[in-house]
């Protein structure tokens, strides 16, 4: 196979690109950006899971309240079935409070984990 000749300008351009993308500042900035994206995805998933939980608890609570109302109407036992209704309503309230806390905590996490920017070049970066 014949030796492949490559223009020195192409080789120089490739070397400059390699040096640029592998510089400590670029590596820090890229790594920080990736870390930010992973944290953003994790907090979004936590909020989504809390949303699903709230929806499911609301469905169960609504069903329980409907059954309790049916039993209350048919039996007249207000003491028992009013308590069941109250418990079902409190379950939704508790789930909504959990949702609020998870959302607030996710927001705090995101605010305390800003996307990174490349730090100013250090003397070592400038020497490379």
C-alpha positions as CSV (number, residue, x, y, z in Angstrom):
1,X,0.0,0.0,0.0
2,X,1.4,3.4,-0.9
3,X,2.1,5.9,1.8
4,X,-0.8,8.3,2.2
5,X,0.3,11.9,2.0
6,X,-1.7,14.4,4.1
7,X,-1.4,18.1,3.7
8,X,0.4,19.7,6.6
9,X,-2.5,22.2,7.0
10,X,-5.0,19.4,7.6
11,X,-2.7,17.8,10.2
12,X,-2.2,21.2,11.8
13,X,-6.0,21.9,11.9
14,X,-6.6,18.5,13.4
15,X,-4.0,19.1,16.1
16,X,-5.5,22.5,16.9
17,X,-9.0,21.0,17.3
18,X,-7.7,18.2,19.5
19,X,-5.8,20.6,21.7
20,X,-8.8,22.9,22.0
21,X,-11.3,20.2,23.0
22,X,-8.9,18.4,25.4
23,X,-7.8,21.6,27.2
24,X,-8.4,21.5,30.9
25,X,-10.9,24.4,30.6
26,X,-12.9,22.7,27.9
27,X,-13.0,19.4,29.7
28,X,-14.2,21.1,32.9
29,X,-16.9,23.1,31.1
30,X,-18.1,20.0,29.2
31,X,-18.1,17.8,32.3
32,X,-19.9,20.5,34.3
33,X,-22.5,20.8,31.6
34,X,-23.1,17.1,31.5
35,X,-23.4,16.9,35.2
36,X,-25.9,19.7,35.2
37,X,-28.0,17.9,32.6
38,X,-28.0,14.7,34.7
39,X,-29.1,16.6,37.8
40,X,-31.8,18.3,35.8
41,X,-33.1,15.0,34.5
42,X,-33.0,13.4,38.0
43,X,-35.0,16.3,39.6
44,X,-37.5,16.3,36.7
45,X,-38.0,12.6,37.2
46,X,-38.5,13.1,41.0
47,X,-41.2,15.7,40.3
48,X,-42.8,13.4,37.7
49,X,-42.9,10.5,40.1
50,X,-44.4,12.8,42.8
51,X,-47.0,13.9,40.2
52,X,-47.9,10.2,39.4
53,X,-48.1,9.5,43.1
54,X,-50.5,12.4,43.7
55,X,-52.7,11.3,40.8
56,X,-52.8,7.7,42.0
57,X,-53.6,8.7,45.6
58,X,-56.3,11.1,44.4
59,X,-57.9,8.3,42.4
60,X,-57.8,5.9,45.3
61,X,-59.1,8.6,47.7
62,X,-62.0,9.5,45.3
63,X,-62.9,5.8,45.0
64,X,-62.8,5.4,48.8
65,X,-64.9,8.5,49.4
66,X,-67.5,7.2,46.8
67,X,-67.7,3.8,48.6
68,X,-67.9,5.5,52.0
69,X,-70.7,7.8,50.8
70,X,-72.6,4.8,49.5
71,X,-72.2,3.0,52.8
72,X,-73.1,6.1,54.8
73,X,-76.3,6.7,52.8
74,X,-77.4,3.1,53.0
75,X,-76.5,2.5,56.6
76,X,-76.9,5.9,58.2
77,X,-73.7,5.2,60.2
78,X,-72.3,8.7,60.1
79,X,-69.6,8.1,62.7
80,X,-67.9,5.3,60.9
81,X,-68.2,6.6,57.3
82,X,-67.5,10.2,58.0
83,X,-64.2,9.1,59.6
84,X,-63.4,7.1,56.4
85,X,-64.1,10.1,54.2
86,X,-61.9,12.3,56.4
87,X,-59.1,9.8,56.3
88,X,-59.3,9.6,52.5
89,X,-59.3,13.4,52.2
90,X,-56.3,13.6,54.5
91,X,-54.4,11.1,52.4
92,X,-54.8,13.4,49.4
93,X,-53.7,16.4,51.5
94,X,-50.6,14.5,52.7
95,X,-49.7,13.5,49.1
96,X,-50.1,17.1,47.9
97,X,-47.8,18.2,50.7
98,X,-45.3,15.6,49.6
99,X,-45.6,16.8,46.0
100,X,-45.0,20.4,47.1
101,X,-42.0,19.5,49.2
102,X,-40.5,17.4,46.4
103,X,-41.0,20.2,43.9
104,X,-39.5,22.8,46.2
105,X,-36.5,20.5,47.0
106,X,-35.9,19.9,43.3
107,X,-36.0,23.6,42.7
108,X,-33.4,24.2,45.4
109,X,-31.2,21.4,44.0
110,X,-31.3,23.0,40.5
111,X,-30.5,26.5,41.8
112,X,-27.5,25.2,43.7
113,X,-26.2,23.2,40.8
114,X,-25.8,25.9,38.0
115,X,-24.5,24.9,34.6
116,X,-20.8,25.3,34.6
117,X,-18.8,27.8,32.6
118,X,-15.1,27.4,31.8
119,X,-13.1,29.0,34.5
120,X,-10.7,31.7,33.3
121,X,-7.6,30.2,31.8
122,X,-4.9,29.4,34.3
123,X,-1.2,29.8,33.6
124,X,-1.0,26.1,33.0
125,X,-3.8,26.3,30.4
126,X,-2.0,29.2,28.7
127,X,1.2,27.3,28.5
128,X,-0.3,24.4,26.6
